[in-house]
Amino acid sequence: MEVWAWFALPGRRRRAARSGVCASLPGAQSPCRRGNEMAAAEESASLWLEAHDDPLAGLRSFPACMALADLHGDGDHKLVVGIPRDAGGPRLTVVRGAGILTSLALPEAPAGLGAFGVTPLGGGGNLGGPGGAPALVVAAGSALYVYRNLRPFYKYSLPPQPPHPLERDLWLQAAQDQIDPLMLKEMLEDLRDKAEVLLTARSLRLLALPPPELAPFVALHKGRPLHRQTVVTCLGALPRGGPEGTPDCPVLGTEDGDVLVLDPEAFTVLCKGWVPSPPAFVVPRGPGDGRCRLALACRDGTLYGLHRTRGRGRVLAALGSRPVGLLAQDGGLLAAAAEGSLQAFTPQGRRLWVLQLPGGVAALAGGALPGRGLGAALLALETRELRLYRGRTLLCVLRTQDVVTGLCFGRYGREENTLIMTTRGGALSIRMLRRRAELGGTPGCPPPAPSPRLPLPPRTRLFVDRALREREDAPRMHGRFQRELGGLRLGAARGLARALGGGAAPAGGAPPITLTASVSREGTQNLGSLGGDGTPRCLGPYL
C-alpha cells in the first residue's frame, strides 16, 4: 500500500489500519537509551509513519519560513514554505498532500512568514476570508506582504531611515561636481570598509558598477533625495490578550536593530524598541497581556529583553555562539546555539540548565506533545540526526539521509502530530506520529544537586523587639546616627589639624591603645560607654 494512502483512506479504514500497525508498539518502555544510539534510532523510527519522501522537491528553507495553516478555512491545513534562493528567484510554495498546490514569486528573499488572524483596514470582516481563515504574512526585504486566499492583498513598507551624514555629504559634493564619480566610489568604499557604515541601496549599486557606468549613474540621481531603506531580519507574533480569537500583533526585527510591534488592523506601529545587534529570532516573553514584553536572540550571540516602557533592550544572557532558534515554552525560554548546546532560561534571563549535544545545531522548531498539551523541542543536528526533547529529556532520535535545515510540527491536512522536514539538498520528508506511540525518554543531563540551606539562627524575642523598634523609629535613629557620625568626623579632623599645626610626630614606641565599649540600651534613647587604656595625650580630650 502506498505510504501516502494514509491521507486518502476514510476515517474508519484509516483508524483500523493504524490500530493494526500499532499493535506491536512497545508499551511504556523508553525508546531512547543512553549508550546505544543505533538501537535508540530503530526504536524511535518505529514511532513514526513514513507518509511521503520526495528527494527532488527542491524546497530549501529554514523553520522561520515554514508554517502550517488553514489558508481557506476548510479544516485542511497546508504547508507554506518560503524559499530564499531558487533557480527562478525567491518564491512562496504551498504544499498540499504529496504535491505542490501553487507557487508564487516573491520580490525578495523571505526572512520569515506566519499566519495571522488579522482584520482589514477599517474593520469589517476577517482578512483571511470566510470561515475564519488566517491571512498569510511574509516578511521579505523592507516590506511585509499580506496574502488573502493566496493572492496579494496588502503591502506594508518599513519607514525609511535617514542616511549617514558622511554619505549624504559625499553625494551632495558629487551633485555639485566637487568630486568626480571615481573619487565618490573610492570614498564610499572607505566609508563602508573602514568606518563600517550601513550604506544606502543607491551607494551599494554604485559600488557594483564598472568605471564606464559611474558617470551616467551619478548624473541620473542628481537632485534626488537620499534615503536608506532597512531590511527585515525576523518576524514574530505577540499575543494581545483578551477573548479567544483575538489576532496577534506582528513583530518585526530590522537590520538596524529596530524592533517594531504593529497593529494587526491598521498596520501602524504600536511600540518601538532597539537592540545593539540585528535580531535573528523574536518570541513573546511572558503572558500576552498587552505589555509588549519580548525576548530577542541576536546575531552577536546575546539574548535581549525588551519592554514597551523601555526603548532600549537589556541583556538577559549570553549564548556563547550564533543563535539557531528561540522558543517560548512552558513559561520560559529555550535557545539553541550553533556550537551544539540547548539552553533554558527564565523570562528574566536566569539560566536554568545547559544541555550539550553530540553535534552542531542546524535547526530548531517547537511543537506540542500529543494528548498532553506540553511543549517539545525538535532539534536537527549536523550529524544527520533529529532529536525530540521535552525540557532536557530526550524522547526520540531519528536518522536522516541529509542534514535537516527546515522543521515544522503540527497538523497537516487533517492529521495531527505530523513532522515535516526539508533537507539541505532540497528533499521533502513527511512523517506522522503513531496514535498509540508512547514517548518515554531519558534525561539528557543529571538533575542539579539541591542547594544547601543556610544555617540561619531562629528568631528570638529580642530580635523581634529590635526589628519592630527599628521599623517604627527608623527616621529618628538614622538622623541621630548621621549627627553623631558627623561629630566624630569633625573631632577627628580637628585633632589632625591640631597635631599637624603643633608639629607633633608619631611616637614610635607608644603603647597600643585598648578600647572597651558597652551598650546598655538601644533605640532612640541609647546609653553607651567607651573606655581606653594606654591612650595618647593628643586623643584624651575626645574620649
Buried (B, 14 or more C-beta within 10 A) or exposed (E): EEBBEBBEBEEEEBEEBBEEBBEEBEEEEBBBBEEEBEEBBEBBBBBBBEBBBBEEBBBBBBBBBBBBBBBBBEEBBBBBBBBBEBEEEBBBBBBBBBEBBEBBEBEBBBBBBBBBBBBBEEEEEBBBBEEEBBBBBBBBBBBBBBBBBBEEBBEBEBEBBEBBEEBBEBBEBBBEEEBEBEBBBEBBBEBBEEEEBBBBEBBEEBBEBEEEEBEEBBEEBEEEEBEBBBBBBBBBBBBBEEEEEEBBBBBBBBBBBBBBBBBBBBBEBBBBBBBEBBBBBBBBBBEBEBBBBBBBBBBBBBBBBBBBEEEEBEEBBBBBBBBBBBBBBEEBBBBBBBBBBBBBBBBEBEBBBBBEBEBBBBBBBBBBBBEEEEBBBBBBBBBBBBBBBBBBBBBBBBBBEBBBBBBBBBBBBEBBBBBBBBBBBBBBBBBBBBBEBBBBBEEBEEEEEEEEEEEEEEEEEEEEEEEEBEEEBEEEBEEBEEEEEEEEEEBEEEBEEEBEEEEEEEEEEEEEEEEEEEEEEBBEEEEEEEEBEEBBEBBEEEE
